[in-house]
Amino acid sequence: MTAAEIYEKIKNGFGEAISALNAEGLDPFVVVTQPARLPELARFLNDDPELRFTSLMCLSGVDDGTTLGVVYNLCSMDKKHRFTLKVERLDRENPHVPTVEKIWPTANWHEREAYDMFGIIFDDHSDLRRILCPDDWEGWPLRKDYQVQEFWHGIRVPYPIGEDPDRGKYIFRDIPEKPYPAPPRSDDVDLTTT
């Protein structure tokens, strides 16, 4: 099926819950304008015999600097077509979206990662907790306004001089470029035997 045919099929059942089709880029997508209906839409995409989107290839958190969002990249292995859903304009202070892990079990890990990196809360997730950072880490590292904490349990969180982190800013600049002595080179070791 083409992206337009997939969109028409979705539109017939979900009308106001989705935006118009955006087919400009490589991955055609619709925005889910009523996030509460996301599980129902996901179930339809997975179960419909003409669509069979049984594979959630990726689920990604997004920060546009003002609001948060989630992108769902779907694939039908049976029908050989792909489609993307987006949930946009989630409140930065309290971002909630329903889980889809009951439809696509791989969402379990992906949703935990989006929670850990962006602070997006997936309602009814079976085990929503950090997956990459320690449980007591402060903040959401992939948010554009993230400020790197200087210490974690008394351990300094350093950035070498002259290297900027991807997000945030320097907290301090006095860490030497080579804080540890260099290991011995092979030509400094006497390999002769007596």
Secondary structure, DSSP 8 states (H G I E B T S, - for coil): --HHHHHHHHHHHHGGGB---B-SSSS-EEEBS-GGGHHHHHHHHHH-TTT---EEEEEEEEE-SS-EEEEEEEEETTTTEEEEEEEEEE-SSS-EEE--TTT-TTHHHHHHHHHHHH--EEET-SS-S-SSS-TT--S-TTSTT----SEETTEE----TT---SSS--S-----S--S-----GGGS-----
